[in-house]
Amino acid sequence: MMTMEEVTKWVSTAKKGEKTMYYRGFFCEDSFKSFEMREFSKNLLDLEKKTNLFILYQKKIEEGHERKKPIYEYCIQKIKTEGSK
């Protein structure tokens, strides 16, 4: 998982259209017992709302079933540069 510092740096240096993955797994379940992951999620959403420079999305990589969690890639895509409308 990327840190908020890494995300912030990426957002400030990435060009419009660039993408990066910040987590691979099943974030919802993985973060259930991790305060740090929940705090990261809150801070990431706050940064998205504050800057409006990127979007967050997830892409399913593997199906889950009774004994196995699904696997997703959680990604960020830069949609505009600072100062653009």
PyMOL commands that set and color helices and strands:
alter all, ss='L'
color gray80, all
select helices_A, chain A and resi 4-13+27-30+35-51
alter helices_A, ss='H'
color red, helices_A
select strands_A, chain A and resi 19-25+54-62+71-78
alter strands_A, ss='S'
color yellow, strands_A
deselect
rebuild
show_as cartoon
